[in-house]
Amino acid sequence: MKPKNKMNKLFLLMTSVFSILLLAVSSAACYYAYVEKKSQILSSMDMAYSSMTQEYENIINNYWQVYMPLFSGSSSDNGIFHRYFTVAKADDLTPVDKLTLAKSLEQMSVRDNRIAWIALYSDNRADNYIKYTSDSAVKVLDAAFPYLPDMKSKTTQMEIYGARDIVTRFGTEKTFAICGGVPAGMGGGKILIGYHLNTFEKISNFQMDSVPSVRFSIWSADQLLFDSKGEYHADSIFPPSGVQKGLTPFKGDKLYVRSDYSGNNTSIIAYTASWADIFKAANKDTYWILSITFAFMFFSLLVHTGMNRSVSREVSVIRKGLKIIAGNRLDFRLPTNFKQGGLPEIARHINDMSATLDDNIKKAYYFELKQKDAQLAQLQATFNPHFLYNTLEMLRSKSYAGGDEDTAALIADLASIFRGFIGAKSFVTLKEELAFSKKYLALLSARYGDKVRITYDIESPLLNYGVIRNSFQILIENYFVHGFNTEGTDNRIRIIGKSIDESNMLLAMEDNGFGMSDSDIAALNEKIGDPIQHGNESYGLKNLNQRLKLFYGPEYGLHIQGNDDGGLTVQMKLYKMRVEDYEEQKREDGILR
């Protein structure tokens, strides 16, 4: 079937790279647009929060300045307040007194335009009065006044009460109130000032249509003073607890919360917003960026498809010519009159290639023959272990016949060691491995006579567990090369085996050799953990460590440490596994027959 209008691999690769780069750029643009938009949103809420905090602190800080100066002012003010808070009579205020009281309260309210009303309360009076800023006269405080129980039970110097409904001649309005006492010598009583919430409403009503869930609140001693949503149900609002800034879960939603103490640390101002709303608003520009990106990618794909179709006709000529050449028609030549840039040069190069292809094939064939000859020669020179075994057996027999039984025993051990090195089994019992190691030790220590003493401390249940073949040989050889003192007569090796837990065991070889410094031991442990670079270094301990990790897992392997005798202790952490279980698993996997 002819591959019509199909993008070739080069164009496909270029398109993929272009698309990836375009997506990377657009993703970066989306990310920075998101970060910038989120910063703007949070900054707007923070600015409103700061304004609300400043407004509230101004109210708290200005509270005492509202009425305390009147107590030290004109004699008429002092007199009316003194009579109000000290005289225990229900109707002791004359109309003139009430007019004077209204005037004094009016002077208080003009000191702060946020004041909605001022109420006076004295335990000595049957009737207490309130003045609304919208009225010119004082009124008797009704028994249903919502703050009346709070004033009666007031105990601290200044108390702040939550927002409640106050009925005025203009309707019902929510206010919060601050209650304070009168100066000493003025009798016993309280002055309660109610504040409008419209200033806080204006601050919180900033343009944030993109985040409709933003909510500002002011709290004092668990009382809700202000709620920008106007609901004033404490159980439906996130209760801030001191200083907070960040994300927190609340009733199945994730909220962004900022709160802090205000008003001499007696109140908390907070705002919350659904993180989903913030995230959506912050990603407002992301949709446009992605839309433009995909539109540009679609346009680029259309342009690429058109270019690919114009090129495909001439490319198909080259493709057909290559099929002919691939059919061993090395005398075929492509036309070179293509119109697309680069294709004439490609055609000429293909023609040059076909002209020399015969020579290259002949050279490759000749090289392959030579390579096979070299491989055959290498196979012929391969070491024949049976020849070695027979030769060693002959030497052992001659030594034994000549009365040199020690040499005969060493040759027998050597033959056994060679068989162990190239044995068929890669996983043997610890008992077998120790037996093989004894022969290896006997062979290495033969030249030193009584200069080395070897002891074993193996827990007997471990002898039936398996271990990978030739695990101890590298440790033994490493000791004789680096740790054995040829001048000393008290060289010791102790081979240890103990159980760690139900699944793991520890095998170790402990010596009293030359040892190493702590820094050199640390460097050696790090070195044997590095991957082996073939051809650049000898294997040794690194090879054994890698074999253990490949066989048992990354948590197993070698670890080297110093000991009390001044030498080294090389530990092998192994998994407890029986040989028969290992072989059974291999049979199930189809590896062992």
Secondary structure, DSSP 8 states (H G I E B T S, - for coil): ---TT---HHHHHHHHHHHHHHHHHHHHHHHHHHHHHHHHHHHHHHHHHHHHHHHHHHHHHHHHHHHHHHHTS-HHHHHHHHHHHH---TT---HHHHHHHHHHHHHHHTT-TTEEEEEEE-TT-S--EEEETT-SS-EE--TT-TTHHHHHT--SSEEEEEEEEEEETTEEEEEEEEEEE--TTS-S-EEEEEEESHHHHHHH--S-TT-TT-EEEEEETTEEEEETTS---GGGS----SSEEEEEEETTEEEEEEEEEETTTTEEEEEEEEHHHHHHHHTHHHHHHHHHHHHHHHHHHHHHHHHHHHHHHHHHHHHHHHHHHHTT-TT--------STTHHHHHHHHHHHHHHHHHHHHHHHHHHHHHHHHHHHHHHTS--HHHHHHHHHHHHHHHHHTT-HHHHHHHHHHHHHHHHHT-S-SEEEHHHHHHHHHHHHHHHHGGGGGGEEEEEEE-GGGGGBEEETTTTHHHHHHHHHHT--TT-S-EEEEEEEEE-SSSEEEEEEEE-SS---HHHHHHHHHHHHS---TTTS--HHHHHHHHHHHHH-TT-EEEEEE-TTSSEEEEEEEE--BHHHHHHHHHHHTS--
